[in-house]
């Protein structure tokens, strides 16, 4: 198990059963199959949002139903500006590590369509080893502005760099 998963469990954000078959996201009391490779990425991403990006757990909702015309889809994670979940901020789509480039691009498109539908400002698609982040423009929401990373909680600017030597604020 990754250090992030161990830390998340010790801090009470998640619980993994003794056989490591199921994970429970304690803030929503949602139990999922931890043997699913995508679930491991979802768990790590959820914990990164809290522990690295500093978003309050109350502002994060996992497995959100999104109405797309007549169809209902499920966004992996939505981060909200508020604890009431009225103002979507970031849509996160997670995929397993062993994903093809075409599947990853499809996931990016999927996440972006959820963000436009929900009115979110940012999109983050991750496979755990590959990340793509975008800002959703206000005037032409179907256009994409590529960014290096999503903003940290409370930051109003988009970082110009993802990694800065000697600065833990930028994933040193």
C-alpha positions in Angstrom: 0.0 0.0 0.0 1.2 3.5 -0.8 2.3 5.9 1.9 -0.5 8.2 0.9 -3.1 5.5 1.5 -1.6 4.6 4.9 -1.6 8.3 5.9 -5.2 8.7 4.7 -6.2 5.7 6.7 -4.4 6.8 9.9 -6.0 10.3 9.6 -9.5 8.8 9.3 -10.3 9.8 5.7 -10.5 6.2 4.4 -10.8 2.7 5.9 -9.5 -0.4 4.1 -10.8 -3.8 5.3 -8.3 -6.4 6.7 -8.3 -8.4 3.4 -7.7 -5.2 1.4 -10.8 -5.9 -0.7 -12.8 -2.9 0.1 -12.2 0.8 0.8 -14.6 3.0 2.5 -14.5 6.8 2.0 -15.5 7.7 5.5 -16.8 11.3 4.9 -19.4 9.9 2.6 -19.7 6.4 4.0 -19.2 5.0 0.4 -17.7 1.5 0.2 -16.0 0.4 -3.0 -14.0 -2.5 -4.5 -10.3 -1.8 -3.7 -9.3 -4.6 -6.1 -10.4 -2.4 -9.0 -7.2 -0.7 -10.4 -9.1 2.5 -11.0 -10.2 2.6 -7.4 -6.6 2.8 -6.2 -6.1 5.9 -8.3 -9.3 7.4 -7.1 -8.3 6.9 -3.5 -4.8 8.3 -4.0 -6.2 11.3 -5.9 -8.9 11.9 -3.2 -6.1 11.9 -0.6 -3.9 14.2 -2.7 -6.7 16.7 -2.9 -6.9 16.8 0.9 -3.3 16.3 2.0 -1.3 18.0 -0.8 -3.7 20.5 -2.3 -5.3 21.2 1.2 -9.0 21.1 0.1 -11.3 20.4 3.0 -12.8 16.9 2.9 -16.3 18.5 3.3 -15.8 20.2 -0.1 -15.1 17.0 -1.9 -17.8 14.6 -3.3 -16.9 11.2 -4.7 -18.9 9.4 -7.5 -21.2 12.2 -8.4 -24.2 11.7 -10.7 -24.0 14.1 -13.6 -27.1 14.6 -15.9 -25.9 14.6 -19.5 -29.1 15.2 -21.6 -31.2 12.1 -20.9 -28.3 10.0 -19.7 -26.8 9.9 -16.2 -23.1 9.6 -15.9 -20.8 9.4 -12.9 -18.0 11.9 -12.3 -15.2 10.3 -10.1 -14.6 13.4 -7.9 -15.9 16.9 -7.8 -14.3 19.5 -5.6 -16.7 22.3 -4.6 -16.0 25.9 -3.5 -18.4 25.3 -0.6 -19.3 22.7 1.9 -23.0 22.7 0.6 -21.8 21.4 -2.8 -23.6 24.2 -4.7 -20.6 25.6 -6.5 -18.5 23.0 -8.5 -14.8 24.0 -8.8 -12.8 21.0 -10.1 -13.9 17.9 -11.9 -11.5 15.0 -11.5 -11.5 11.9 -13.7 -9.4 9.0 -12.6 -8.2 6.0 -14.8 -6.1 3.0 -14.1 -2.3 3.3 -14.7 -2.3 0.9 -17.7 -4.4 3.0 -19.9 -3.8 3.7 -23.6 -3.2 7.2 -24.9 -6.6 7.0 -26.8 -8.4 5.9 -23.6 -6.7 8.7 -21.7 -7.8 11.3 -24.2 -11.3 9.9 -24.0 -11.2 10.4 -20.3 -10.1 14.0 -20.7 -13.0 14.6 -23.0 -15.4 12.9 -20.5 -14.1 15.0 -17.6 -14.3 18.2 -19.6 -17.9 17.5 -20.6 -18.8 16.9 -16.9 -17.1 20.2 -16.0 -19.0 22.2 -18.7 -22.3 20.6 -17.6 -21.7 21.2 -13.9 -20.1 24.7 -14.4 -16.7 23.8 -12.9 -13.7 26.0 -13.5 -11.0 23.3 -13.7 -10.5 19.7 -14.9 -7.9 17.2 -13.7 -7.6 13.8 -15.4 -5.1 11.4 -13.9 -3.9 7.8 -14.3 -1.6 8.1 -11.3 1.4 8.3 -13.6 0.0 10.8 -16.1 -1.9 14.0 -15.4 -3.6 16.6 -17.6 -5.1 19.8 -16.2 -7.3 22.4 -17.8 -9.1 25.6 -17.0 -12.6 25.9 -18.4 -12.9 29.4 -20.0 -16.0 31.4 -19.1 -16.8 32.8 -22.5 -16.2 29.6 -24.6 -16.5 26.8 -22.1 -15.9 24.1 -24.7 -12.5 25.5 -25.4 -9.6 24.3 -23.3 -6.8 26.1 -21.6 -4.0 23.7 -20.7 -2.5 24.5 -17.2 0.3 22.8 -15.4 -1.7 21.9 -12.2 -4.9 22.7 -10.4 -4.7 25.5 -7.8 -4.1 24.8 -4.2 -7.0 25.4 -1.8 -7.5 29.1 -1.2 -5.2 30.2 -4.1 -6.8 32.4 -6.7 -4.0 32.0 -9.3 -3.1 29.0 -11.5 0.5 27.9 -10.8 3.0 28.5 -13.6 5.1 25.6 -12.4 4.1 22.3 -10.9 7.5 21.6 -9.3 9.8 24.2 -7.6 13.0 23.1 -5.9 13.0 23.9 -2.3 9.3 25.0 -2.2 6.9 22.5 -0.6 4.0 24.6 -1.8 4.9 23.5 -5.3 5.4 19.7 -4.7 9.2 20.0 -4.0 
